[in-house]
Amino acid sequence: IYAARHVDLDTPVAVKVLRPDASDDSRHRFLREARAASRIDNEHVARVFDVGKLTDGTPFMVMELLEGRDLDELLYEEGPLPVATAVGYVLQACAALSAAHQRGVVHRDVKPANLFVATRNHGEPCIKLLDFGISKMPSRAGDGDETLTLTGSCLGSPLFMSPEQLLSCRTVDGRSDVWSLGVSLFELLTCQAAFAGQTVAELYTAILRDSPRRLRDIRPEVPAALEAVIAGCLQKEADDRVQSVEELAALLRPFCPDGGTDSAPPESVDPVIEWTAVPPSRQAAWMATEIMDQPFGFSCCEDLVEDCQASQTPRAEPRSF
């Protein structure tokens, strides 16, 4: 990605260029990212101004130039966020996803690394949702979805994927993004993962079968009611989960003094929160590896998962602060 300036308008922009040796799948994702982002008119989604090809055929995208850092970098540098700050960021992410879902777009890769903290003109932080490269969009001939979501395959970042996304990327809806927001908020508050696993296969099993780790065992000062909201995002069955990002925003607003900035519109919800956080069935330490952090396509075949894991170099230390 290059910082550039529009010759005629004299305005700063970012130019994202795909590597010349990129695969056909990467080219599909690149175009998908541009199409999805261009459909969504919201302050919290990075704007795409143009897309095209260089003289050698290399695809490029002209985007809004952002200055700041993503939440993954922020956590690495500063550690767990204050409750109100973390909730405020997630409320802004809810606004972005609300606009996306209204346009029929499911992001499928919501995580702290794709939530960028930019700065408004008056100095307040503004979350920008990035990377719609593996998003699910309304069917359109030639949009390449069939190449991204082949039967028996999954796309996404395993640590943040919902159970239904692990089983079938094609059939997910907005409630899968709700799950990912819940996992992301858990990490923003603790700098630890909601589900433990030292290999992708173990992580799969934890997401599909185990309860999330108890947030207040890691950070006792977090309100019990907020832990319950997060638990409501992490119900295994989508029908038992918080049903929309609008509902999630309504449940989170009490934990952010200013109610969040430009957060998703309120939805009528029952103020009584019935979800409870259940102790996890195992307490294995989470060792983050590059393969768990990065989006990629992987087969549900356990042998291939193990091969992918073996090809990556794990970090030397657990990702905790």
C-alpha positions in Angstrom: 0.0 0.0 0.0 1.4 3.4 -1.0 0.6 6.9 0.2 -0.1 9.0 -2.9 -1.7 12.2 -4.0 -4.4 12.7 -6.7 -2.8 14.8 -9.5 -5.8 16.8 -10.4 -7.6 17.1 -7.0 -4.4 17.4 -4.9 -5.9 15.1 -2.2 -4.1 12.4 -0.3 -5.1 8.8 -1.1 -3.8 5.3 -0.5 -3.0 3.0 -3.5 -3.2 -0.7 -2.8 -1.4 -2.7 -5.4 -1.6 -6.5 -5.7 1.7 -8.3 -6.1 2.4 -9.3 -9.7 2.8 -13.0 -8.8 -0.6 -13.1 -6.9 -2.8 -16.1 -7.5 -6.1 -16.0 -9.3 -7.8 -16.4 -5.9 -6.0 -13.4 -4.5 -7.1 -11.4 -7.6 -10.7 -12.4 -6.9 -10.4 -11.4 -3.3 -8.9 -8.0 -4.3 -11.8 -7.2 -6.6 -14.3 -8.5 -4.0 -12.8 -6.2 -1.4 -13.3 -3.2 -3.7 -16.8 -4.1 -4.7 -18.0 -4.8 -1.1 -16.5 -1.6 0.4 -17.8 0.5 -2.5 -21.4 -0.6 -1.7 -21.2 0.6 1.9 -21.6 4.3 2.6 -20.5 4.7 6.3 -17.9 6.7 8.1 -16.6 3.5 9.7 -15.8 1.7 6.5 -12.7 2.7 4.6 -13.8 4.2 1.3 -12.8 2.9 -2.1 -12.5 5.5 -4.8 -11.4 3.5 -7.8 -10.1 0.2 -9.0 -8.2 -0.7 -12.2 -5.1 -2.3 -13.7 -1.6 -1.0 -14.3 -0.1 -1.3 -17.8 1.3 -4.7 -16.9 -2.1 -6.0 -15.8 -1.5 -5.7 -12.1 -4.7 -4.7 -10.2 -4.7 -1.6 -8.0 -7.2 0.0 -5.7 -7.4 3.7 -4.7 -8.6 4.1 -1.2 -9.1 6.6 1.6 -5.7 7.3 3.2 -5.8 6.4 6.9 -3.3 7.4 9.6 -3.2 5.5 12.8 -2.9 1.9 13.8 -5.2 -1.1 14.0 -6.4 -2.5 17.3 -4.1 -5.5 17.1 -1.1 -3.2 17.1 -2.7 -1.1 19.9 -3.1 -4.2 22.1 0.4 -5.3 21.5 1.8 -1.9 22.4 -0.5 -0.9 25.3 -2.1 -4.1 26.6 -5.8 -4.5 27.6 -8.0 -1.5 27.0 -10.2 0.3 29.5 -13.8 -1.1 29.4 -15.4 2.1 28.1 -12.7 2.4 25.4 -13.0 -1.2 24.2 -16.8 -1.0 24.2 -16.7 2.3 22.3 -14.6 0.9 19.6 -16.9 -2.1 19.2 -19.9 0.2 19.0 -18.3 1.9 16.1 -17.6 -1.5 14.5 -21.3 -2.3 15.0 -22.1 0.8 13.0 -19.9 -0.3 10.1 -21.3 -3.8 10.1 -24.9 -2.6 10.4 -24.4 -0.6 7.2 -22.7 -3.7 5.6 -25.5 -6.1 6.6 -28.2 -3.7 5.3 -26.4 -4.0 1.9 -26.4 -7.8 2.1 -22.6 -7.9 2.9 -21.3 -10.3 5.6 -17.7 -9.4 6.5 -16.5 -12.9 7.6 -13.2 -11.7 8.9 -13.9 -9.3 11.8 -11.0 -9.1 14.2 -8.8 -6.4 15.9 -6.3 -6.4 13.0 -9.2 -5.3 10.7 -10.4 -2.6 13.0 -8.2 0.5 12.3 -8.1 3.4 14.7 -8.0 6.6 12.6 -8.5 10.1 14.0 -11.3 12.5 13.1 -10.6 16.2 12.4 -11.4 17.2 15.9 -9.1 14.5 17.4 -11.5 11.8 18.4 -10.7 8.2 17.4 -12.7 6.7 14.5 -12.8 3.0 13.9 -12.5 2.0 10.3 -13.5 -1.6 9.3 -11.0 -2.9 6.7 -10.5 -5.9 4.4 -13.7 -7.1 2.8 -11.6 -9.6 0.7 -13.5 -12.7 1.9 -16.8 -11.1 2.5 -20.1 -12.7 1.5 -22.1 -10.6 -0.9 -25.4 -10.9 -2.7 -25.1 -13.3 -5.6 -23.8 -11.8 -8.8 -22.6 -13.5 -11.9 -18.8 -13.6 -12.1 -18.2 -12.3 -8.6 -15.9 -15.2 -7.9 -17.6 -16.4 -4.8 -17.5 -20.0 -6.0 -13.7 -19.8 -6.0 -13.6 -18.4 -2.5 -16.0 -20.7 -0.7 -15.6 -24.2 -2.2 -17.6 -26.9 -0.5 -15.6 -28.5 2.3 -13.4 -25.4 2.8 -13.4 -22.5 5.2 -12.2 -18.9 4.9 -11.3 -16.6 7.7 -9.0 -16.1 10.8 -9.6 -19.2 12.9 -9.4 -17.5 16.3 -12.4 -15.2 15.4 -14.5 -17.6 13.3 -18.0 -18.7 14.4 -18.9 -22.4 14.6 -21.1 -22.1 11.5 -18.3 -20.4 9.6 -16.0 -23.3 10.4 -18.5 -25.7 9.0 -19.8 -23.8 6.0 -18.6 -20.4 4.8 -21.4 -20.2 2.3 -24.3 -20.3 4.7 -23.2 -17.7 7.3 -25.2 -14.5 7.9 -24.7 -11.4 10.0 -24.8 -13.4 13.2 -21.4 -14.8 12.4 -20.0 -11.3 12.5 -21.7 -10.9 15.9 -19.7 -13.9 17.1 -16.5 -12.4 15.7 -17.2 -9.1 17.5 -17.7 -10.9 20.7 -14.4 -12.7 20.4 -12.8 -9.4 19.4 -14.2 -7.6 22.5 -13.0 -10.4 24.7 -9.5 -9.9 23.3 -9.6 -6.1 23.6 -10.4 -6.5 27.3 -7.9 -9.3 28.2 -5.3 -9.6 25.4 -6.2 -13.2 25.4 -8.3 -15.4 23.2 -11.7 -16.6 24.2 -11.0 -20.1 23.0 -7.7 -22.0 23.6 -5.8 -24.2 21.2 -2.2 -24.8 20.4 -3.0 -26.2 17.0 -5.7 -25.3 14.5 -7.3 -28.6 15.0 -7.5 -28.0 18.8 -8.8 -24.5 18.2 -11.5 -26.0 15.9 -12.6 -28.4 18.6 -12.7 -25.6 21.3 -14.9 -23.3 19.2 -17.3 -26.1 18.2 -17.6 -27.8 21.6 -16.1 -25.9 24.5 -17.4 -22.9 26.4 -15.3 -19.7 26.2 -12.8 -18.9 28.9 -14.3 -16.9 31.8 -13.5 -13.3 31.1 -13.7 -12.2 34.8 -11.3 -14.9 35.8 -8.7 -13.1 33.7 -9.9 -9.5 34.5 -12.2 -9.5 37.5 -13.0 -5.8 37.3 -15.0 -6.2 34.1 -18.7 -5.9 34.9 -20.5 -9.3 35.1 -23.2 -7.9 32.9 -20.7 -7.1 30.2 -19.3 -10.6 30.4 -22.8 -11.9 30.0 -23.3 -9.8 26.8 -20.1 -11.3 25.4 -21.3 -14.8 26.3 -24.5 -14.0 24.4 -22.4 -13.3 21.3 -20.6 -16.6 21.7 -23.5 -19.0 21.8 -22.8 -22.0 19.6 -26.1 -22.0 17.8 -26.8 -18.8 15.8 -30.4 -18.8 16.8 -29.4 -18.6 20.5 -27.0 -15.8 20.0 -27.4 -12.0 20.0 -29.3 -11.7 16.7 -27.9 -8.6 15.1 -25.2 -5.9 15.5 -28.0 -3.5 16.2 -29.1 -5.6 19.2 -25.5 -5.9 20.3 -25.0 -2.2 20.2 -28.1 -1.7 22.4 -26.7 -4.1 24.9 -23.3 -2.5 25.0 -24.3 1.1 25.2 -24.7 1.1 29.1 -20.9 0.3 29.4 -19.8 3.3 27.3 -20.4 6.6 29.0 -21.0 8.5 25.8 -23.0 5.6 24.2 -20.4 5.3 21.4 -20.0 7.6 18.5 -22.2 7.0 15.5 -22.9 3.5 16.7 -25.5 1.3 15.1 -29.1 2.4 15.5 -30.9 1.0 18.6 -33.1 -2.0 18.3 -35.8 -2.9 20.8 -34.3 -5.6 23.0 -35.2 -7.2 26.4 -33.0 -5.4 29.0 -32.8 -8.6 31.0 -29.6 -10.5 29.9 -30.1 -14.2 30.3 -26.7 -15.4 29.0 -24.2 -16.7 31.4 -20.5 -17.5 31.0 -19.9 -21.2 31.6 -16.4 -22.3 32.9 -14.4 -23.7 30.0 -13.9 -27.5 29.9 -10.2 -27.0 29.7 -7.6 -24.4 30.7 -4.9 -25.0 28.0 -2.7 -22.0 27.5 -3.3 -20.2 24.2 -0.2 -20.0 22.0 -0.9 -17.7 19.2 0.7 -18.6 15.9 0.8 -16.8 12.6 -1.6 -19.3 11.0 -4.2 -18.5 13.6 -3.8 -14.7 13.2 -4.0 -14.5 9.4 -6.9 -15.1 7.1 -6.5 -18.0 4.8 -8.5 -20.8 3.1 -8.1 -24.2 4.6 -9.7 -27.6 4.2 -11.8 -29.2 6.9 -9.5 -32.2 6.4 -7.5 -32.7 9.6 -4.4 -33.8 7.7 -4.2 -30.6 5.7 -4.8 -28.5 8.8 -1.8 -30.3 10.5 0.3 -29.7 7.4 -0.6 -26.0 7.4 0.3 -25.8 11.1 3.6 -27.5 10.6 4.5 -25.0 7.8 4.2 -22.0 10.1 6.7 -20.8 12.8 4.9 -20.3 16.1 5.7 -17.3 18.2 8.1 -17.9 21.0 5.9 -16.5 23.8 2.2 -16.7 24.5 0.4 -13.5 23.4 -0.4 -12.0 26.8 0.3 -8.7 28.5 
